[in-house]
Amino acid sequence: MKKMFGGIGIFKEGTMFALISKEENLYLRVDEQTKEQFEEHGMGPFNPSKKGNGMPYYGVPVDVIEDQDQLVEWALIAYKTALRNKKKK
């Protein structure tokens, strides 16, 4: 974990795949292939500045947070999404 965006970035093996906002909301990494899953639950992007479209991290629905198995599944998808979209050095 690392402080960033006024909250905390969550990393696995050096890849950020989630964040907790200063308001203590959980967001997971999305891309064009995965964001629909979040939008179907009425969730939107993390947007700390309230300008533009926000960042590629979408809020996690409460029912997912409360179901440990489902939360792990969503987190793994977010991690794979982060790896797929990782900028090459």
C-alpha positions as CSV (number, residue, x, y, z in Angstrom):
1,M,0.0,0.0,0.0
2,K,1.1,3.5,-0.7
3,K,-0.5,7.0,0.0
4,M,-1.7,8.6,-3.2
5,F,-4.6,10.7,-4.5
6,G,-5.5,11.6,-1.0
7,G,-6.1,8.0,-0.2
8,I,-4.3,4.7,-0.4
9,G,-3.2,2.8,-3.5
10,I,-3.2,-1.0,-3.2
11,F,-0.5,-2.9,-5.1
12,K,0.3,-6.6,-5.9
13,E,3.8,-7.3,-7.1
14,G,4.3,-3.7,-8.0
15,T,1.1,-3.2,-9.9
16,M,-1.6,-0.9,-8.6
17,F,-5.1,-2.5,-9.0
18,A,-7.2,-0.8,-6.3
19,L,-7.4,2.2,-4.1
20,I,-9.2,3.4,-1.1
21,S,-10.3,7.1,-1.3
22,K,-10.0,9.5,1.6
23,E,-13.7,9.0,2.0
24,E,-12.9,5.3,2.6
25,N,-14.5,4.0,-0.6
26,L,-13.0,1.1,-2.4
27,Y,-12.2,1.4,-6.2
28,L,-10.9,-1.3,-8.5
29,R,-9.0,-1.0,-11.8
30,V,-11.2,-1.2,-14.9
31,D,-10.8,-0.9,-18.7
32,E,-13.1,-1.1,-21.7
33,Q,-13.4,-4.9,-21.2
34,T,-14.4,-4.7,-17.5
35,K,-16.1,-1.4,-16.6
36,E,-19.5,-2.5,-17.8
37,Q,-19.7,-4.9,-14.9
38,F,-19.3,-1.9,-12.5
39,E,-21.7,0.3,-14.5
40,E,-24.4,-2.4,-14.4
41,H,-24.3,-2.0,-10.6
42,G,-24.6,1.8,-10.8
43,M,-20.9,2.4,-10.0
44,G,-18.8,5.2,-11.6
45,P,-15.1,6.3,-11.8
46,F,-12.9,7.6,-9.1
47,N,-12.7,11.3,-9.8
48,P,-10.7,13.1,-7.1
49,S,-10.7,16.5,-8.9
50,K,-14.3,16.3,-10.1
51,K,-13.0,17.4,-13.5
52,G,-12.9,15.3,-16.6
53,N,-13.9,11.6,-16.8
54,G,-12.0,10.5,-13.7
55,M,-9.5,7.7,-13.4
56,P,-9.7,4.0,-14.6
57,Y,-10.9,2.9,-11.1
58,Y,-14.6,2.3,-10.4
59,G,-16.4,2.0,-7.1
60,V,-17.2,-1.4,-5.7
61,P,-20.8,-2.1,-4.9
62,V,-21.6,-2.7,-1.2
63,D,-23.0,-6.2,-1.9
64,V,-19.7,-7.2,-3.4
65,I,-17.7,-5.7,-0.5
66,E,-19.9,-7.7,1.9
67,D,-19.4,-11.0,0.1
68,Q,-15.7,-12.1,0.6
69,D,-15.7,-14.6,-2.2
70,Q,-17.2,-12.1,-4.7
71,L,-14.8,-9.4,-3.5
72,V,-11.8,-11.7,-4.1
73,E,-13.1,-12.5,-7.6
74,W,-13.6,-8.8,-8.5
75,A,-10.1,-7.9,-7.1
76,L,-8.5,-10.7,-9.2
77,I,-10.2,-9.3,-12.3
78,A,-9.0,-5.8,-11.4
79,Y,-5.4,-7.1,-10.9
80,K,-5.5,-8.9,-14.3
81,T,-6.9,-5.7,-15.8
82,A,-4.1,-3.6,-14.3
83,L,-1.5,-6.1,-15.7
84,R,-3.1,-6.0,-19.2
85,N,-3.0,-2.2,-19.2
86,K,0.3,-1.7,-17.5
87,K,2.5,0.9,-19.3
88,K,5.6,-0.7,-20.7
89,K,8.9,0.9,-19.7
